[in-house]
Amino acid sequence: MQAAFARLCDTFPGCRERADSSEGLDVFMCGGGLRGYGCILQHCDRIQPYPIASVGTYAVTGGFFKQTAKMRKVNDEYDGKIYGMSKRRRQQFPAIAEVVEAFIKAV
């Protein structure tokens, strides 16, 4: 993942500057597993209930996004229904958290 990000920065030099700045990068993620990460983030949002239960329009700060240990704990310990999280997605969540952690480390 680090090599892919390095190639991206070679192609778009402003990318590295922006990533290193206090503004950081805006990242848009999609796919079943990453959608599940968004559902857990939304479930943990300080605004409850979240008014629009759609991860397609949901955004968080980098600081909140990076709380993978907290998201893993919620997935493991919360017994109730989490919007958008099927039993299968919840079982896959540890692997998705690994992908997110690798992404965070690379970027």
JOFENGI-V928559 format. One record per residue. N is the residue number from 1. PHI is phi in whole degrees, -180 to 180 (NA if undefined). Layout:
# JOFENGI-V928559
N|PHI / N|PHI
This chain:
# JOFENGI-V928559
1|NA / 2|-63 / 3|-65 / 4|-64 / 5|-67 / 6|-62 / 7|-65 / 8|-61 / 9|-68 / 10|-65 / 11|-74 / 12|-124 / 13|-55 / 14|-66 / 15|-62 / 16|-64 / 17|-60 / 18|-67 / 19|-63 / 20|-82 / 21|-80 / 22|-69 / 23|-72 / 24|69 / 25|-110 / 26|-86 / 27|-124 / 28|-114 / 29|-121 / 30|-147 / 31|115 / 32|-54 / 33|-67 / 34|-71 / 35|-62 / 36|-63 / 37|-62 / 38|-63 / 39|-64 / 40|-67 / 41|-58 / 42|-64 / 43|-62 / 44|-91 / 45|-60 / 46|-67 / 47|-86 / 48|-136 / 49|-71 / 50|-68 / 51|-66 / 52|-125 / 53|-79 / 54|-141 / 55|-73 / 56|-69 / 57|-120 / 58|-96 / 59|-135 / 60|-136 / 61|-75 / 62|-61 / 63|-61 / 64|-72 / 65|-59 / 66|-75 / 67|-81 / 68|-65 / 69|-63 / 70|-64 / 71|-66 / 72|-61 / 73|-63 / 74|-61 / 75|-59 / 76|-74 / 77|-104 / 78|-78 / 79|-88 / 80|-81 / 81|-78 / 82|-111 / 83|-51 / 84|81 / 85|-111 / 86|-74 / 87|-58 / 88|-63 / 89|-63 / 90|-66 / 91|-68 / 92|-82 / 93|-56 / 94|-57 / 95|-68 / 96|-66 / 97|-61 / 98|-62 / 99|-63 / 100|-62 / 101|-63 / 102|-65 / 103|-62 / 104|-60 / 105|-63 / 106|-70 / 107|-96
